Amino acid sequence: MYTPTRALLLASAITSLTLAGCGSDDDDAKVATVDLRVMETTDIHANVMDYSYYGDKTDPKVGLVRTATLVNQARAELAHTGNSVLVDNGDLIQGSPMGDWRANVGITAGEIHPVYKVMNQMGYDVANYGNHEFNYGLEFLAESVNDATFPYISANIFADDGDSNPDNDQPYFDPYHLVTKTVTDRDGDSHELTVGFIGFVPPQIMQWDKANLEGRVIAKDIRAMAERYVPEMRANGADLVIAIPHSGISTLAYDPANKAENSSWYLADVEGIDAILFGHSHLVFPSSSFSDTNGVDLERGTIKGVPAVMPGYWGSHLGIIDLTLAYNTDDDQWSVRTSDVEARPIFADNTPQVEPDANLMAQVVVDHQATIDFMNQAIGESTDDIYSFLAVVKDDPSIQIVSDAQKAYVEAAIQGDVNLDGLPVLSAAAPFKACDRDGVCADEGSFTVVPQGELKVKNAADLYLYPNTLMAVKVNGAELQQWLECSASQFFQIDTGSSERQELVNFSGFPTYNFDVIDGVSYQIDVTQPPRYDRDCQVINDGAQRVLGLNYQGSPVTADQQFLIATNNYRANSGVFPGTGADHIVINSPDTNRDVLANYIRANSPVTPTADGNWSFAPITSATDLEIVFRVPNTQRAQGFVASKAPEAVFLEVNDANEAVYELNLQQP
């Protein structure tokens, strides 16, 4: 049974407990206290093993086999009751070489995806779909998920019935799942608790994976679907409702028409949701990343009073919410009394916190070796190192080689096309690996590291992390300028009057995968100016301009000048960056950008990756001695690369995070 006002339930529970004296459970109080541990994994991205297939070595900072040890420990801590649930929040089957291998060879009936070989042993209660579940198509997804021994949910994906009547739309997946658990209270008595789980995915899957989803499914607003289904869950017997949005946090004013990608903050306003297990952003909540977020209490781990957790990515953390539930045995009502929230790490203070689960590792030993063999296939040779340590500081070879491959592909594709042949071809590529999402630059694994010599499939995967497909869009000069303005939001605004140390790169506030370098034109970025756009290309400083001197072949780009830009399906379909969206797409290739890159290397081996220096920072004029800094790992390789490729950078120190800190002098002499 459920009464809808959380505050009234809490008050009732507290009153009953007070009458019982010191919160003890007895017949007079008619209130039982039940402790329930709620655990979450998210954004595993097929990182089943604690292994770097790029470096061919164990990596104790990642891997579901290590997170599983945390799960075992967390359950063992509840030996007196055993009351727990475990959920996964998606982005599971894509994102690591093991996921790439499995998708490359395909999956047929009778084969079990390696993620489920492990997860089926871990005792999950339910799982939610993430946006990357759809990267390989609905058929691959269905054949993968059908071997999971736990149910899947998603409340905002519906079958596309082809009409314009939203009232008759049918859910494509089960929108929610109810599970009845026998739980033990603090006095050792048993009770039946029905927990309802409801899941959500970013509606933007319809742009990101348009080729796989258009005409088959539609996606609706997250909060609107929560408001629709949570009352139904309560009516069907849910005593507790746990939301599992594969969605981060946005604090912009809620508008259902926007179908916000990041809606977890909005879900805290939905009556009847008792806890939020979220993901997608590859961040940890609670943490300092959210210190300036309205409505967030980091000490309590709540969003607008609702307990919430987000446990990083690649198995880096286990999310734990410990709920103290009050159960009124007289009228069969449950309420949340208190909560404690923790994102428990597998690696901290430069030390592994747990060992991998050996039994689970044994489940995927064949898949692991097959992945190693797949990744070590030779594709060519490089005459120089290709590292991304400087990819957001100056034009960089790790981006250049991707751009060169994309540009060559599109130039070949338009030959003889009466509508496109002859148009200037540009190429947009971004550093997918340049520090981590929290802005920590201490680990070389957070960067692309491709040493000179033989190049293998694993190196192409290191250079191009995602299974995107190549697309090209047609833009005008004005759209090109604004595309670059959005990319230029990667950087903090430099205060020319401050002598204090100033960070250059806004890693945690602007993901580096949105820092598109567009090759084929030249330009400068003036970081003394405010950014025009936020991370979602929404205008925050109208009229601001950072991109200066935009030129094509030595002449200024005009507003109506036409260009083709080689990019990927994620960018082209999004409609987020100026110049993107369905009306701009002119080439929709079946080839992945990674395959385009690998084939380019094969055709041009040995390759000599050299940045052409088409972009730079505009020199800063200031009477104040500025100290503008960036950070790289404190390793010989990283520091040697900086010394070789950026001799103008001055080493300052090694900080407490084991990062090498450099000053970049942007002032005019």
VMD Tcl script that draws the C-alpha trace (Angstrom):
set ca {
  {0.00 0.00 0.00}
  {1.16 3.55 -0.66}
  {0.07 6.98 0.43}
  {1.39 9.62 -1.94}
  {2.83 12.28 0.35}
  {6.35 11.34 1.40}
  {6.47 13.96 4.17}
  {3.28 12.69 5.80}
  {4.54 9.12 5.75}
  {7.83 10.17 7.30}
  {6.06 12.14 10.02}
  {3.82 9.17 10.75}
  {6.78 6.83 10.98}
  {8.71 9.16 13.29}
  {5.67 9.59 15.57}
  {5.21 5.83 15.84}
  {8.89 5.30 16.55}
  {8.88 7.98 19.24}
  {5.98 6.25 20.97}
  {7.98 3.01 20.89}
  {10.88 4.66 22.75}
  {14.38 4.92 21.29}
  {13.14 3.63 17.97}
  {12.76 -0.03 19.07}
  {10.36 -2.32 17.26}
  {7.64 -3.92 19.37}
  {3.98 -4.89 19.18}
  {2.78 -1.57 20.62}
  {4.68 0.51 18.04}
  {3.36 -1.59 15.14}
  {6.34 -0.26 13.16}
  {9.15 -2.46 11.89}
  {12.50 -1.05 10.83}
  {13.96 -2.62 7.71}
  {17.41 -1.86 6.28}
  {17.67 -2.20 2.51}
  {20.89 -1.84 0.53}
  {20.40 -0.71 -3.08}
  {23.42 -1.23 -5.37}
  {24.11 0.03 -8.88}
  {26.60 -0.49 -11.68}
  {26.50 1.74 -14.74}
  {28.38 2.57 -17.94}
  {30.41 -0.64 -17.86}
  {30.89 -0.30 -21.65}
  {31.88 -3.97 -22.03}
  {34.82 -3.49 -19.65}
  {34.32 -6.94 -18.18}
  {37.98 -7.61 -17.49}
  {40.42 -5.47 -15.52}
  {42.57 -5.19 -18.61}
  {43.81 -2.58 -21.07}
  {43.68 -4.12 -24.53}
  {45.44 -1.01 -25.85}
  {48.45 -1.50 -23.59}
  {48.17 -5.31 -23.22}
  {48.32 -5.19 -19.44}
  {46.17 -5.46 -16.33}
  {44.38 -2.26 -15.39}
  {43.16 -2.25 -11.77}
  {41.11 0.91 -12.34}
  {38.48 -0.76 -14.53}
  {36.56 -3.98 -14.89}
  {33.30 -5.53 -13.80}
  {35.25 -8.48 -12.36}
  {36.59 -6.05 -9.75}
  {33.26 -4.29 -9.20}
  {31.82 -7.74 -8.53}
  {34.17 -8.07 -5.57}
  {32.72 -4.85 -4.18}
  {29.24 -6.32 -4.65}
  {30.25 -9.45 -2.76}
  {31.72 -7.36 0.06}
  {28.66 -5.11 0.22}
  {26.40 -8.13 0.52}
  {28.61 -9.73 3.15}
  {28.23 -6.61 5.27}
  {24.50 -7.40 5.45}
  {24.90 -10.88 6.84}
  {22.35 -10.19 9.59}
  {19.55 -9.49 7.08}
  {20.77 -9.94 3.50}
  {18.33 -7.26 2.34}
  {19.71 -5.93 -0.95}
  {18.97 -5.32 -4.60}
  {21.42 -4.91 -7.50}
  {20.73 -3.08 -10.75}
  {22.66 -2.14 -13.89}
  {22.00 1.15 -15.63}
  {23.09 0.44 -19.17}
  {25.76 1.37 -21.70}
  {26.83 -2.20 -21.22}
  {27.52 -4.00 -24.51}
  {29.57 -1.32 -26.30}
  {32.67 0.70 -25.52}
  {35.65 -1.59 -24.99}
  {37.66 -3.84 -27.31}
  {35.76 -6.83 -25.96}
  {32.51 -5.21 -27.03}
  {34.05 -4.35 -30.41}
  {35.22 -7.93 -30.91}
  {31.83 -9.38 -30.06}
  {30.05 -6.97 -32.42}
  {32.60 -7.57 -35.18}
  {32.14 -11.35 -35.20}
  {28.42 -11.05 -34.53}
  {26.28 -13.02 -32.13}
  {23.90 -15.86 -32.93}
  {21.38 -17.93 -31.04}
  {23.12 -20.03 -28.44}
  {26.05 -17.64 -28.03}
  {26.22 -15.64 -24.82}
  {27.64 -12.14 -24.78}
  {30.59 -12.00 -22.36}
  {28.95 -9.30 -20.25}
  {26.14 -11.70 -19.40}
  {28.49 -14.60 -18.72}
  {29.64 -12.49 -15.79}
  {26.48 -10.62 -14.85}
  {24.33 -13.75 -14.74}
  {26.55 -14.95 -11.88}
  {26.28 -11.69 -9.94}
  {22.61 -11.79 -9.00}
  {21.21 -8.69 -10.69}
  {17.55 -7.91 -10.05}
  {16.96 -5.72 -13.10}
  {18.78 -3.71 -15.77}
  {18.04 -0.59 -17.80}
  {19.00 0.19 -21.38}
  {21.60 2.90 -22.07}
  {21.98 4.86 -25.28}
  {24.98 2.84 -26.48}
  {22.93 -0.37 -26.35}
  {21.52 0.68 -29.72}
  {24.83 1.23 -31.52}
  {24.80 -2.19 -33.16}
  {21.10 -2.31 -34.02}
  {17.99 -3.74 -32.42}
  {18.62 -7.27 -33.66}
  {22.10 -7.48 -32.13}
  {20.73 -5.99 -28.93}
  {17.87 -8.48 -28.72}
  {20.13 -11.47 -29.39}
  {22.53 -10.24 -26.71}
  {20.00 -9.41 -24.01}
  {17.97 -12.58 -24.41}
  {20.61 -14.47 -22.46}
  {20.40 -12.22 -19.41}
  {18.86 -14.00 -16.46}
  {17.35 -10.76 -15.18}
  {14.72 -8.48 -16.74}
  {15.32 -5.30 -18.75}
  {13.23 -2.14 -18.64}
  {12.83 1.22 -20.36}
  {9.82 3.46 -19.89}
  {10.35 6.05 -22.61}
  {10.91 3.93 -25.74}
  {7.82 3.10 -27.76}
  {7.12 1.19 -30.95}
  {6.75 3.48 -33.95}
  {3.25 2.73 -35.20}
  {3.47 5.28 -37.98}
  {0.59 7.46 -36.88}
  {0.58 10.82 -35.15}
  {-1.56 9.79 -32.20}
  {0.58 9.52 -29.04}
  {-2.32 8.10 -27.03}
  {-2.15 4.69 -28.68}
  {1.64 4.26 -28.58}
  {2.75 0.95 -27.11}
  {5.93 0.49 -25.05}
  {8.69 -1.26 -26.99}
  {10.14 -2.70 -23.78}
  {8.64 -3.33 -20.36}
  {8.54 0.17 -18.86}
  {9.03 -1.05 -15.28}
  {9.48 -4.15 -13.22}
  {8.11 -5.07 -9.80}
  {9.89 -7.60 -7.62}
  {8.64 -8.80 -4.26}
  {11.41 -9.44 -1.76}
  {11.21 -11.18 1.57}
  {13.09 -8.81 3.85}
  {14.13 -9.17 7.48}
  {13.63 -6.37 9.96}
  {15.95 -5.47 12.82}
  {14.08 -7.83 15.16}
  {14.54 -10.76 12.79}
  {10.94 -10.85 11.56}
  {10.17 -11.29 7.85}
  {8.04 -9.03 5.66}
  {7.11 -8.82 1.99}
  {8.44 -5.69 0.26}
  {7.54 -4.96 -3.35}
  {10.21 -2.86 -5.06}
  {9.38 -1.16 -8.34}
  {12.13 -0.30 -10.81}
  {11.60 2.11 -13.71}
  {14.22 2.84 -16.35}
  {14.87 5.59 -18.91}
  {17.22 6.30 -21.80}
  {18.14 9.67 -23.38}
  {15.58 10.47 -26.09}
  {18.53 11.60 -28.21}
  {19.06 7.97 -29.28}
  {16.74 8.88 -32.13}
  {19.43 11.20 -33.47}
  {22.54 9.33 -32.35}
  {21.39 5.99 -33.78}
  {18.93 7.22 -36.35}
  {19.91 4.59 -38.94}
  {19.16 1.78 -36.47}
  {15.98 3.18 -34.92}
  {14.09 5.44 -37.35}
  {10.73 3.98 -38.30}
  {10.98 1.30 -35.64}
  {10.84 3.10 -32.29}
  {10.24 6.56 -30.88}
  {11.57 8.06 -27.65}
  {9.62 10.27 -25.26}
  {10.50 12.70 -22.49}
  {11.91 11.07 -19.37}
  {10.10 12.99 -16.65}
  {6.79 12.87 -18.51}
  {6.99 9.07 -18.66}
  {7.90 8.92 -14.98}
  {4.80 10.97 -14.15}
  {2.77 8.55 -16.27}
  {4.09 5.27 -14.92}
  {5.02 5.83 -11.26}
  {1.37 6.14 -10.14}
  {0.63 2.96 -12.09}
  {3.48 1.19 -10.34}
  {2.11 2.26 -6.97}
  {-1.37 1.13 -7.94}
  {0.04 -2.26 -8.95}
  {1.59 -2.77 -5.53}
  {5.00 -1.07 -5.46}
  {5.90 -0.18 -1.87}
  {9.15 1.44 -2.98}
  {9.98 3.01 -6.38}
  {13.54 3.24 -7.62}
  {14.22 5.23 -10.79}
  {17.10 4.08 -12.99}
  {17.64 6.87 -15.53}
  {20.55 6.50 -17.92}
  {20.71 10.24 -17.74}
  {22.80 12.90 -16.06}
  {21.86 16.22 -14.46}
  {20.68 19.43 -16.07}
  {19.31 22.28 -13.97}
  {17.76 24.23 -16.84}
  {14.06 24.94 -16.52}
  {12.11 21.78 -17.30}
  {10.25 21.73 -20.62}
  {8.86 18.38 -21.80}
  {9.07 19.55 -25.40}
  {12.86 19.61 -25.10}
  {13.10 15.90 -24.23}
  {16.14 16.63 -22.11}
  {19.08 14.28 -22.40}
  {20.00 14.80 -18.74}
  {16.83 14.52 -16.66}
  {17.81 12.99 -13.31}
  {17.38 16.36 -11.59}
  {13.83 16.58 -12.92}
  {12.97 13.08 -11.69}
  {13.53 14.23 -8.11}
  {10.34 16.29 -8.51}
  {8.21 13.28 -9.45}
  {5.99 12.25 -6.57}
  {6.48 8.65 -5.56}
  {10.14 8.16 -6.54}
  {12.12 7.11 -3.46}
  {15.64 6.82 -4.89}
  {17.48 7.62 -8.13}
  {20.26 5.47 -9.55}
  {21.64 7.42 -12.48}
  {24.48 7.32 -15.00}
  {25.42 8.35 -18.56}
  {27.68 11.26 -17.57}
  {30.64 9.07 -16.52}
  {30.88 10.99 -13.26}
  {30.62 10.09 -9.59}
  {27.75 11.31 -7.44}
  {28.03 12.45 -4.74}
  {31.30 14.24 -5.50}
  {32.74 17.70 -5.91}
  {31.78 17.61 -9.59}
  {28.30 18.61 -8.39}
  {29.30 21.11 -5.70}
  {27.64 23.99 -7.54}
  {24.49 22.11 -8.55}
  {21.27 23.57 -7.20}
  {19.22 21.28 -4.99}
  {22.11 18.90 -4.32}
  {23.24 17.92 -0.84}
  {26.60 16.21 -1.27}
  {26.92 15.25 2.39}
  {23.59 13.42 2.36}
  {23.87 12.30 -1.26}
  {20.51 13.70 -2.31}
  {18.95 15.59 -5.19}
  {16.14 17.79 -3.90}
  {15.94 15.50 -0.86}
  {15.82 12.24 -2.85}
  {18.76 9.87 -2.25}
  {20.75 9.38 -5.46}
  {23.99 7.83 -6.66}
  {26.03 7.66 -9.88}
  {28.98 5.21 -9.77}
  {31.37 6.48 -12.45}
  {32.10 4.32 -15.48}
  {33.88 1.17 -16.70}
  {33.25 -0.48 -13.33}
  {35.21 2.18 -11.45}
  {32.69 2.34 -8.58}
  {29.76 0.55 -7.04}
  {26.83 2.81 -6.19}
  {25.29 2.11 -2.79}
  {22.21 3.64 -1.20}
  {21.36 2.31 2.25}
  {17.70 2.96 2.98}
  {16.16 2.66 6.40}
  {12.52 1.80 5.83}
  {9.70 2.11 8.32}
  {6.99 -0.53 7.89}
  {3.70 0.01 9.70}
  {2.51 -3.55 10.21}
  {-0.97 -2.36 11.17}
  {-1.90 -0.62 7.92}
  {0.75 -2.19 5.60}
  {2.48 1.09 4.74}
  {6.15 1.59 3.95}
  {8.15 4.81 4.04}
  {11.77 5.88 3.77}
  {13.05 7.04 7.13}
  {16.74 7.76 6.39}
  {19.32 7.14 3.71}
  {23.10 6.92 3.35}
  {24.77 7.21 -0.05}
  {28.20 6.05 -1.19}
  {30.03 5.54 -4.47}
  {32.55 2.90 -3.47}
  {35.69 2.75 -5.67}
  {37.69 -0.21 -6.93}
  {40.79 2.03 -7.01}
  {41.66 4.93 -4.70}
  {44.74 6.70 -3.36}
  {46.77 5.14 -6.19}
  {46.00 1.71 -4.79}
  {43.66 -1.10 -5.90}
  {40.95 -1.48 -3.28}
  {39.88 -4.97 -4.36}
  {41.10 -7.97 -6.31}
  {39.15 -9.30 -9.30}
  {36.71 -12.15 -8.81}
  {38.64 -15.18 -10.08}
  {35.51 -17.25 -10.67}
  {34.04 -14.56 -12.90}
  {37.30 -14.13 -14.81}
  {37.18 -17.83 -15.61}
  {33.76 -17.34 -17.24}
  {35.22 -15.15 -19.99}
  {38.72 -16.55 -20.51}
  {37.92 -17.56 -24.11}
  {36.33 -14.19 -24.91}
  {39.29 -12.40 -23.34}
  {41.83 -14.23 -25.51}
  {39.71 -13.76 -28.62}
  {39.65 -10.03 -27.92}
  {43.43 -9.92 -27.54}
  {43.89 -11.79 -30.82}
  {41.41 -9.50 -32.60}
  {43.06 -6.33 -31.33}
  {46.56 -7.45 -32.28}
  {45.94 -7.83 -36.00}
  {48.47 -5.70 -37.90}
  {47.23 -2.87 -40.16}
  {50.39 -0.90 -40.95}
  {53.21 1.13 -39.52}
  {53.78 4.60 -38.06}
  {57.06 6.50 -38.27}
  {56.33 8.53 -35.14}
  {54.51 8.37 -31.82}
  {50.82 9.26 -31.81}
  {49.86 10.51 -28.36}
  {46.97 12.74 -27.27}
  {48.73 14.40 -24.31}
  {48.55 17.76 -26.11}
  {45.30 17.25 -28.01}
  {43.43 20.10 -26.29}
  {46.44 22.39 -26.07}
  {47.55 22.55 -29.70}
  {46.94 20.92 -33.05}
  {47.75 17.29 -32.53}
  {48.74 14.20 -34.58}
  {46.22 11.91 -32.85}
  {43.40 14.06 -34.25}
  {45.17 14.87 -37.51}
  {45.40 11.27 -38.69}
  {41.67 10.73 -38.07}
  {40.83 13.91 -39.95}
  {43.09 12.96 -42.84}
  {41.39 9.57 -43.16}
  {37.87 11.04 -43.03}
  {38.72 13.76 -45.52}
  {40.21 11.29 -48.01}
  {37.14 9.05 -47.72}
  {34.69 11.86 -48.48}
  {36.79 13.27 -51.31}
  {36.73 9.85 -52.96}
  {33.00 9.42 -52.29}
  {31.95 12.66 -54.03}
  {33.93 12.16 -57.21}
  {31.53 12.40 -60.12}
  {28.65 13.62 -57.93}
  {27.18 16.57 -59.82}
  {25.88 18.10 -56.59}
  {28.93 17.67 -54.35}
  {32.04 17.23 -56.47}
  {34.13 20.37 -56.28}
  {32.92 21.55 -52.89}
  {35.71 22.07 -50.34}
  {35.97 19.07 -48.02}
  {36.76 19.70 -44.36}
  {37.00 17.17 -41.56}
  {35.92 17.33 -37.91}
  {37.58 15.13 -35.31}
  {37.81 15.33 -31.53}
  {40.09 13.94 -28.81}
  {38.07 11.10 -27.31}
  {40.82 10.35 -24.80}
  {42.36 13.40 -23.10}
  {42.16 13.20 -19.29}
  {39.15 11.61 -17.64}
  {35.66 13.04 -17.19}
  {36.56 14.34 -13.75}
  {39.46 16.27 -15.26}
  {42.14 14.09 -13.71}
  {45.11 13.74 -16.07}
  {47.31 11.39 -14.05}
  {46.69 8.12 -15.89}
  {48.14 7.42 -19.34}
  {45.13 5.13 -19.88}
  {43.00 8.27 -20.11}
  {44.92 9.27 -23.26}
  {45.56 7.82 -26.69}
  {48.98 6.17 -26.60}
  {50.17 4.71 -29.92}
  {53.96 4.31 -30.04}
  {55.78 4.44 -33.36}
  {56.26 1.15 -35.15}
  {53.76 -1.52 -36.13}
  {50.13 -0.42 -35.97}
  {47.41 -2.86 -35.01}
  {43.65 -2.90 -34.76}
  {43.99 -1.94 -31.10}
  {45.79 1.26 -32.13}
  {42.98 2.27 -34.49}
  {40.55 1.61 -31.63}
  {42.69 3.72 -29.32}
  {42.64 6.56 -31.85}
  {38.90 6.24 -32.49}
  {37.14 4.99 -29.39}
  {33.52 4.74 -30.59}
  {31.76 2.58 -33.22}
  {30.42 5.63 -35.05}
  {29.75 5.56 -38.77}
  {31.11 8.19 -41.11}
  {28.79 10.92 -42.36}
  {29.26 14.22 -44.13}
  {27.20 17.38 -43.76}
  {26.90 20.41 -46.01}
  {27.29 23.71 -44.18}
  {27.75 27.35 -44.96}
  {30.46 29.61 -43.59}
  {28.25 31.07 -40.87}
  {27.38 27.58 -39.58}
  {31.04 26.57 -39.75}
  {31.96 29.57 -37.59}
  {29.36 28.67 -34.97}
  {30.32 24.98 -35.00}
  {33.81 26.06 -34.04}
  {32.44 28.51 -31.45}
  {30.72 25.62 -29.70}
  {33.94 23.58 -29.77}
  {35.86 26.53 -28.34}
  {33.75 26.29 -25.18}
  {36.24 23.61 -24.13}
  {38.33 26.29 -22.43}
  {37.98 28.41 -19.34}
  {37.93 32.16 -19.83}
  {41.32 33.58 -18.94}
  {41.31 36.65 -16.71}
  {43.97 38.94 -18.20}
  {44.18 40.94 -14.98}
  {44.94 38.02 -12.65}
  {48.40 36.80 -11.73}
  {46.92 33.72 -10.04}
  {47.36 30.32 -11.67}
  {44.57 29.66 -14.19}
  {43.56 26.31 -15.66}
  {43.16 26.41 -19.43}
  {41.01 23.35 -20.16}
  {37.54 22.80 -18.69}
  {37.63 19.00 -18.64}
  {34.76 18.30 -16.24}
  {32.43 21.01 -17.56}
  {32.89 20.35 -21.27}
  {33.61 16.82 -22.56}
  {36.58 16.61 -24.90}
  {34.58 14.57 -27.41}
  {32.79 17.84 -28.18}
  {36.04 19.66 -28.91}
  {35.90 19.30 -32.68}
  {39.01 20.39 -34.53}
  {37.99 21.15 -38.11}
  {40.77 20.57 -40.58}
  {40.92 22.23 -43.99}
  {40.48 25.71 -42.55}
  {42.72 27.78 -40.27}
  {41.63 29.74 -37.20}
  {42.58 30.95 -33.74}
  {40.78 30.68 -30.41}
  {40.73 33.70 -28.09}
  {40.37 32.31 -24.56}
  {40.18 35.78 -23.02}
  {36.63 35.98 -24.36}
  {33.67 34.25 -22.71}
  {32.31 31.12 -24.41}
  {29.27 31.71 -26.57}
  {27.86 28.22 -25.93}
  {27.61 25.65 -23.14}
  {28.44 21.97 -23.53}
  {25.12 21.39 -25.32}
  {25.68 24.23 -27.80}
  {23.07 26.35 -26.08}
  {23.82 30.07 -26.17}
  {24.94 31.38 -22.78}
  {26.74 34.57 -23.90}
  {24.95 35.97 -26.91}
  {27.33 37.86 -29.15}
  {30.48 36.37 -27.65}
  {33.16 35.34 -30.15}
  {36.23 33.23 -29.51}
  {37.02 31.98 -33.03}
  {39.07 34.50 -34.96}
  {40.65 34.62 -38.41}
  {38.66 31.77 -39.95}
  {40.27 31.24 -43.34}
  {40.05 28.77 -46.20}
  {43.12 28.56 -48.44}
  {44.35 31.90 -47.15}
  {41.11 33.85 -47.65}
  {38.47 34.74 -45.03}
  {35.49 32.40 -44.95}
  {32.29 34.16 -46.02}
  {28.92 33.53 -44.42}
  {27.40 31.94 -47.54}
  {30.43 29.91 -48.63}
  {29.61 26.18 -48.95}
  {31.60 23.33 -47.42}
  {31.35 19.62 -46.76}
  {32.44 18.42 -43.33}
  {33.36 14.79 -42.76}
  {32.20 13.75 -39.28}
  {30.34 10.90 -37.59}
  {26.72 9.86 -37.18}
  {26.63 11.01 -33.55}
  {27.54 14.55 -34.54}
  {25.77 14.73 -37.90}
  {22.43 13.42 -36.67}
  {22.38 15.36 -33.41}
  {21.23 18.74 -34.67}
  {23.06 20.16 -31.65}
  {26.09 21.74 -33.27}
  {25.28 24.43 -35.85}
  {25.39 22.86 -39.29}
  {24.23 19.44 -38.13}
  {20.88 17.67 -38.33}
  {19.01 15.71 -40.96}
  {18.67 18.60 -43.41}
  {22.47 18.97 -43.57}
  {23.44 15.33 -44.13}
  {24.66 14.56 -47.65}
  {26.67 11.36 -47.10}
  {25.45 8.54 -44.87}
  {28.19 5.93 -45.03}
  {27.83 2.31 -43.89}
  {31.50 2.34 -42.82}
  {32.60 3.06 -39.27}
  {35.03 5.91 -38.74}
  {37.39 3.41 -37.14}
  {37.35 1.19 -40.23}
  {37.87 4.26 -42.41}
  {40.91 5.08 -40.28}
  {42.27 1.51 -40.36}
  {41.85 1.30 -44.14}
  {43.58 4.67 -44.55}
  {46.53 3.41 -42.54}
  {46.68 0.21 -44.62}
  {46.61 2.20 -47.85}
  {49.19 4.78 -46.77}
  {51.54 2.78 -44.57}
  {53.98 3.75 -43.32}
  {52.13 6.83 -42.05}
  {53.88 9.88 -40.68}
  {51.36 11.55 -38.34}
  {52.13 15.25 -38.37}
  {49.77 17.98 -37.19}
  {49.39 20.74 -39.78}
  {48.93 23.50 -37.18}
  {45.66 24.75 -38.64}
  {44.46 26.09 -35.27}
  {46.13 27.84 -32.36}
  {45.35 30.12 -29.46}
  {45.23 33.83 -30.19}
  {48.10 35.65 -28.47}
  {47.08 37.46 -25.27}
  {47.96 41.07 -24.59}
  {48.24 41.84 -20.88}
  {50.43 43.89 -18.58}
  {49.95 41.19 -15.93}
  {52.25 38.19 -15.86}
  {49.75 35.38 -16.50}
  {50.20 31.77 -15.41}
  {48.05 29.57 -17.67}
  {48.48 25.85 -17.05}
  {47.61 22.42 -18.37}
  {48.33 18.95 -17.00}
  {49.59 15.59 -18.31}
  {50.52 12.31 -16.57}
  {53.70 12.37 -14.56}
  {55.40 9.80 -16.78}
  {58.57 9.85 -18.84}
  {56.55 9.23 -21.98}
  {54.17 12.14 -21.43}
  {56.85 14.58 -20.36}
  {59.14 13.54 -23.20}
  {56.33 14.09 -25.70}
  {55.56 17.55 -24.33}
  {59.24 18.49 -24.48}
  {59.45 17.30 -28.09}
  {56.16 18.63 -29.48}
  {55.56 21.70 -27.29}
  {58.94 23.13 -26.31}
  {57.20 26.40 -25.50}
  {55.51 24.70 -22.51}
  {57.37 25.16 -19.22}
  {57.31 22.41 -16.57}
  {56.23 23.76 -13.18}
  {55.68 20.87 -10.79}
  {54.21 17.49 -10.04}
  {51.01 18.00 -8.06}
  {49.36 15.84 -5.41}
  {47.36 13.98 -8.07}
  {50.64 12.86 -9.70}
  {50.08 15.11 -12.70}
  {52.85 17.04 -14.39}
  {51.78 20.71 -14.48}
  {52.98 22.90 -17.34}
  {52.66 26.58 -18.04}
  {51.60 27.56 -21.54}
  {52.74 31.07 -22.35}
  {50.10 32.66 -24.58}
  {51.16 36.25 -23.96}
  {52.63 38.33 -26.73}
  {56.32 39.04 -26.18}
}
mol new
graphics top color blue
foreach p $ca { graphics top sphere $p radius 0.5 }
foreach p [lrange $ca 0 end-1] q [lrange $ca 1 end] { graphics top cylinder $p $q radius 0.2 }
display resetview
